[in-house]
Structures are given as C-alpha cells and as structure tokens.
Amino acid sequence: MFYNCTSLTEVKLPSKLKTIGTNAFNTCRALTEVNIPEGVTAIETGAFRGCASVESVTLPASLKSIGRMVFTGTVWIRKNEKDNMVITNNGFLVKYTGKTSELTIPKNVVYIAPYVFNNNEYLESVKLSNHITVIAKGTFANCRNLKKVIFPKNLETIEYNAFNNCSSLTQIDFPDKLLTIGERAFVNCGFKTLVLPKKLTTISSSAFSNCNSLKEIWLPQSLKTIGDYTFSWCSKLTKIHIPSTVTNIGRYAFYNWDLKGSQTIYCEASSYAYKYAIKYGFLVEYE
C-alpha cells in the first residue's frame, strides 16, 4: 500500500489492525520509527525492508508471527545486534550472524523469524528456548552440519521447510505436545528410525520425503491422515507402523518404485491401513 513512499516520515496504524502485509512499507526511506500497536498478530515478509532511516522498532505482545527480511536494510537492525543476534523488544529473533557450532537460543526468545539460520554451515547443535511454540518456515533449512536439536517442551508446530536438507540430522526427540508437521519440513534428513509424538494430528505433504537412511517409522494413535508423498522416495523404508485411527492415506505417501513389494505395513486386521496395504501391494504384519 505504501511501497516506495520515499517521503513518508511517520505512520500511525489503526488500533483494529491485525496484519501488516507483504512489502507494505518497503523502501519508505524517510520513515524513522516503527511502532506496531497492540492487537497486530502478523507482520508479513519485507514489510519494512529498505526503510533505511528507521532507528526505533517496537513490537506488541500480541504479535504471533513475522515474515522474512522485515527490517532488512534499516539502521535499527544494524545497530541492535548483540552476541550475533538481533532480538526485538517482544522476544522475536530476526537476525543471526554467528559462526558457532553449538548454540543455545536465549530464554527471552519466543519466536524465530523464517529462514534466520538458512544455509548456516557452522551450526551442529541447537537448544531452543522453552517459550517457542512454533518453528517457522525454513528456520534451519540447508543446515547440512546440524546434528542435534533440543526442542522446547511446549512446541506445537513445525512449519514448511523448517529442517529441509539437514542431512546430518540423524536422530530427533519430538516433544509430546507437538501437533503439526508442515510440508517438506524434514526432506532429505538423515533419520534411521522415527517415533512420532503421541498427540500429533497432522503430517503434511512430503514432510519426510527423500530421507534415504530411514528404515522404520511408528505413527501415533492421534493421527487420522497421512499427507501426499509424506514418506515418498525414502529408499530404505521397509517397516511402517500405522495405527487403526488412520482413515486416510494420501497419494504416493510411501512411494518408492525400487522397494515395491518389499515394504511391510504393521497394522490391525480390517483397519484402513490393512486395506490400503492390500490394495497397493505392501506386505502386512498384524499388531
């Protein structure tokens, strides 16, 4: 709406505003202050990017998510880096420039902006703050040397692409409160076995595709649907434990042509998983 309004020096946002859209104030070079009112829940990608004169940023406690590069190119983000991090007043980690192999996210962090650690070649171990409930899109994508992640106990959602191509990530302990794993969240990771948490309700499309070391998975009783291509092209996946609660399995969920006829689905007799296995040529073991 105000994209490239280079003469805009001040803006007062309405009290009923909920979302600041993509590139809303991008390249407003004369703007000096960003004060987001209470009630705003989302700031989308690039909203204040290129606002070169912005020196002050205040975000509300109501904010739930923030997009990529929201404050890139501002004076504020350059002047507020401490210990290789920029953390907003409300606990959003929006920039990281460190090269350490082991990292503990500060306790005051409640949210990490999308793709903050994308392509970080140094990171091997990370412990997340217990206040984090969502891991945003692409947060740790392409961290090829990442071997260990300690999740917060209250984590509920892992979003799209969050750990895509973390090929050194061979073992992971999901927290019990995790509800949703987003699309392509763990593509090309190094897991050998997966035990998914007992409250998980959603595994989205291609969430674990191309995990070529994965041999065996256990799905929880809380699960009803397995998305399209969820475990496709996992070249060693031969043991699949599916509970009777699952009533829908998406297209090519376990597809790998080279394994056709050698994969076993462990399930209850007469369950949806049993009928699926018979229809698509899987071996069956009852449990």
C-alpha positions in Angstrom: 0.0 0.0 0.0 2.8 2.4 0.9 5.5 0.7 -1.1 8.3 3.1 -2.1 6.7 6.1 -0.5 10.1 7.8 -0.1 8.7 11.0 1.5 6.7 9.2 4.3 8.2 10.2 7.6 5.6 9.0 10.1 2.8 6.5 10.2 0.1 5.9 12.8 -1.5 2.5 12.4 -5.2 1.8 13.4 -6.0 0.1 16.7 -8.0 -2.6 15.0 -5.3 -3.7 12.6 -4.4 -7.4 12.7 -1.9 -7.9 9.8 0.7 -5.8 8.1 1.0 -7.2 4.6 3.9 -8.2 2.4 6.1 -5.2 1.5 3.5 -2.8 3.0 6.1 -0.1 3.8 9.0 -1.4 1.8 11.5 1.3 0.8 9.9 4.1 2.7 13.4 5.6 3.2 12.3 8.6 5.2 10.4 6.7 7.9 12.3 6.8 11.2 10.2 4.9 13.7 8.1 1.7 13.6 5.6 1.4 16.5 3.2 -1.5 16.0 0.0 -1.3 18.1 -1.3 -4.0 20.4 -3.7 -6.3 18.5 -1.5 -6.8 15.5 -0.8 -10.6 15.2 1.3 -10.9 12.0 3.8 -8.8 10.0 4.5 -10.3 6.6 7.7 -10.6 4.5 9.6 -7.4 3.7 7.0 -5.1 5.4 9.6 -2.5 6.4 12.5 -3.7 4.3 14.7 -1.0 2.9 13.3 1.7 5.3 16.9 2.9 5.7 16.2 5.7 8.3 14.3 3.5 10.8 16.1 3.7 14.1 13.4 2.6 16.5 11.2 -0.6 16.4 8.6 -1.5 19.0 6.5 -4.6 18.5 3.4 -5.7 20.6 2.9 -8.7 22.8 0.0 -9.7 20.6 2.3 -10.5 17.7 2.4 -14.2 16.8 4.4 -14.3 13.6 6.8 -12.3 11.5 8.0 -12.8 7.9 11.4 -12.8 6.2 13.6 -9.7 6.0 11.0 -7.5 7.6 13.6 -5.0 8.9 16.5 -5.7 6.4 18.2 -2.5 5.4 17.2 -0.4 8.4 19.6 1.5 10.7 17.8 -0.3 13.6 18.8 -3.8 12.6 22.4 -2.8 12.1 22.7 -1.0 15.5 20.8 -3.6 17.6 22.9 -6.7 17.0 24.2 -8.2 20.3 26.1 -11.5 20.5 25.5 -12.0 16.8 21.7 -11.8 17.3 19.0 -9.2 16.8 16.1 -9.7 19.2 13.1 -7.4 19.3 11.6 -6.0 22.5 8.9 -8.7 22.4 11.4 -11.6 22.0 11.5 -12.2 18.3 14.9 -13.3 16.9 15.1 -11.7 13.5 18.8 -11.9 12.6 21.7 -14.2 13.3 25.3 -13.8 12.1 27.2 -16.1 14.3 29.6 -19.0 13.4 29.5 -21.1 16.5 28.9 -24.9 16.2 26.8 -25.1 19.4 24.1 -22.6 20.1 21.6 -22.0 22.9 18.8 -19.7 22.0 18.3 -17.1 24.7 15.5 -17.7 27.2 13.7 -14.5 26.3 13.2 -15.6 22.6 9.6 -16.6 21.9 9.8 -16.8 18.1 12.5 -17.1 15.4 11.7 -15.4 12.1 11.7 -17.6 8.9 15.0 -18.7 7.4 17.1 -17.0 10.1 19.6 -19.9 10.1 19.1 -21.0 6.5 22.3 -22.2 4.9 24.3 -21.9 8.2 27.3 -24.2 7.6 28.7 -23.9 11.1 25.8 -25.0 13.3 25.9 -28.5 14.6 23.8 -28.3 17.8 21.0 -26.0 18.8 18.9 -25.8 22.0 15.7 -23.8 21.6 14.1 -21.6 24.2 11.2 -23.1 26.1 9.0 -20.2 25.2 9.0 -21.2 21.5 5.8 -22.9 20.3 6.2 -22.6 16.5 9.3 -23.3 14.4 8.7 -21.0 11.4 9.2 -21.7 7.7 12.7 -22.6 6.7 14.2 -21.6 10.0 17.0 -24.3 9.8 16.8 -25.2 6.1 20.0 -26.3 4.5 21.9 -26.5 7.8 23.8 -29.5 6.4 26.0 -30.0 9.5 23.2 -29.8 12.1 23.3 -33.0 14.1 21.3 -32.2 17.2 18.2 -30.2 18.0 16.8 -29.9 21.5 13.1 -28.9 21.1 11.2 -26.8 23.7 8.7 -28.9 25.6 5.7 -26.7 24.6 6.4 -26.9 20.8 3.2 -27.3 18.9 4.0 -26.6 15.2 6.9 -27.2 12.8 6.2 -25.3 9.6 7.0 -25.7 5.9 10.7 -26.4 5.1 11.8 -25.9 8.7 14.6 -28.5 8.6 14.7 -29.3 4.8 18.0 -30.7 3.7 19.5 -31.1 7.2 21.3 -34.2 6.0 23.4 -34.7 9.2 20.3 -34.7 11.4 20.1 -38.5 12.2 18.2 -38.5 15.5 15.4 -36.4 16.9 13.2 -36.4 20.0 9.9 -34.8 19.3 8.2 -33.1 22.3 4.9 -34.7 23.4 2.8 -31.5 22.7 3.7 -31.4 19.0 0.5 -31.3 16.9 1.6 -30.4 13.3 4.5 -31.1 11.0 4.3 -28.9 7.9 5.1 -29.6 4.2 8.6 -30.6 3.4 9.7 -29.9 7.0 12.3 -32.7 7.1 13.0 -33.5 3.5 16.4 -35.2 3.0 17.2 -35.6 6.7 19.4 -38.5 8.0 16.9 -40.3 10.3 17.2 -44.0 10.6 14.1 -44.5 12.7 11.2 -42.2 13.6 8.8 -42.4 16.5 6.3 -39.6 16.1 4.8 -38.0 19.2 1.5 -39.2 20.7 -0.5 -36.0 20.2 0.5 -35.4 16.6 -2.6 -34.8 14.4 -1.2 -33.6 11.1 1.7 -34.7 8.9 1.7 -32.6 5.7 2.7 -33.4 2.2 6.3 -34.5 1.6 7.2 -33.9 5.3 9.8 -36.7 5.4 10.3 -37.4 1.7 13.8 -38.4 0.4 15.0 -39.4 3.9 17.3 -42.0 2.4 18.5 -43.5 5.7 15.1 -44.0 7.2 14.2 -47.7 7.8 11.3 -47.8 10.2 8.5 -45.4 11.4 5.9 -45.5 14.1 2.9 -43.3 13.7 0.8 -42.3 16.7 -2.8 -43.1 17.6 -3.7 -39.4 17.4 -3.1 -39.4 13.6 -6.0 -39.7 11.2 -4.5 -38.6 7.9 -1.1 -39.1 6.2 -0.5 -36.5 3.5 0.5 -36.9 -0.1 4.1 -38.0 -0.7 4.8 -37.8 3.1 7.4 -40.6 3.1 8.0 -40.9 -0.6 11.4 -41.8 -2.0 12.8 -43.0 1.3 15.0 -45.6 -0.3 15.4 -47.8 2.8 12.0 -47.5 4.4 10.6 -51.1 4.8 8.8 -51.1 8.1 5.8 -48.8 8.6 3.6 -48.9 11.7 0.2 -47.4 11.2 -2.5 -47.3 13.9 -6.2 -48.1 13.4 -7.0 -44.4 13.9 -5.7 -43.5 10.4 -8.5 -43.3 7.9 -6.9 -41.5 5.0 -3.5 -42.0 3.3 -2.6 -39.6 0.6 -1.2 -40.2 -2.9 2.2 -41.9 -3.0 2.6 -41.5 0.7 5.2 -44.3 0.9 6.2 -44.5 -2.7 9.5 -45.8 -3.9 9.5 -47.9 -7.0 12.7 -49.8 -6.0 11.0 -51.0 -2.8 7.8 -52.2 -4.4 6.8 -55.5 -2.8 9.3 -55.3 0.0 7.7 -52.8 2.3 5.7 -54.1 5.3 2.8 -52.2 6.9 2.2 -53.2 10.5 -1.4 -52.6 11.4 -4.6 -54.1 12.8 -6.7 -56.5 10.8 -9.6 -54.8 8.9 -8.2 -51.3 9.6 -7.9 -48.7 6.8 -4.1 -49.3 6.8 -4.7 -53.0 6.2 -7.0 -52.3 3.2 -4.5 -49.8 1.8 -1.7 -52.3 2.1 -3.6 -55.0 0.3 -4.7 -52.6 -2.5 -1.2 -51.3 -3.2 0.9 -54.4 -2.8 2.5 -53.9 0.6 3.3 -56.9 2.9 1.3 -57.0 6.1 2.0 -57.9 9.7 -0.6 -57.6 12.3 0.0 -55.8 15.6 
